[in-house]
Amino acid sequence: MKPQLSEDEVEKVFRRLREAMPGRTPDAKGPKGQPDAFRSCISCMLSAQSLDRSTAAAARNLFALATTPEAMLALPDNRIASAIKPCGLYNMKTRNILAFCETLLADHGGTVPNTREGLLALPGIGRKCADIVLNFVFGKSVIAVDTHVHRVCNRIGLTDASAADKTAQQLERIVPRWTLRDGHFWLIQLGKRVCRSRAPDCIACPVNDLCRYYAKTKEDE
Ligand code: SF4
């Protein structure tokens, strides 16, 4: 893949974002605010195709019943499914949660591994979940690609990918190393505050002179 932006432009994008957007805060918690790696992984699974508030409701219901793999496996399937109903796809997610808990106990004694390879080998954990857990829970230098980061990277022209996993692979190859610790936070904040899905505020955007999407919209005017 050829990055749409030159190496120099990629560097400029991240320097601007570092100036304009907040990075990792000292109180940054696990994904969806969960306090440990196990609950962070399960929350990531629950969040697939679900709004934040629906994921939060499902997680709250489920973790009121169980917070360890052993306790989760002791629950009847239908209790798990009923608890996580707010986040949708609850039958599939129930199967994934149970398979995840079984493998976690069998292969890791119940402790969530802190490597991408180890996380990806667990049922229900894809690249996005693995990288989010590596970044938020284990403090690793990884730019996790969620829906905001995926949209922003492809609009700017940092990457050229149709799916978040591919964006993550491309990003890994082009970003300067100094961006890895906080890059996720800068990109996600740009996506939430400025480069929103339906109405990007390009005029106020700190990287608009470098952005391929903005250049294209100006050409089309
Ligand atoms: S210029 Fe517009 S499209 Fe490009 S990153 Fe900024 S807000 Fe998003």
Residues whose N, C-alpha, C, O or C-beta is under 5 A from the ligand:
A	BS01	SF4	R155 I156 V194 C195 P200 D201 C202 C205 V207 N208 C211 Y213 Y214
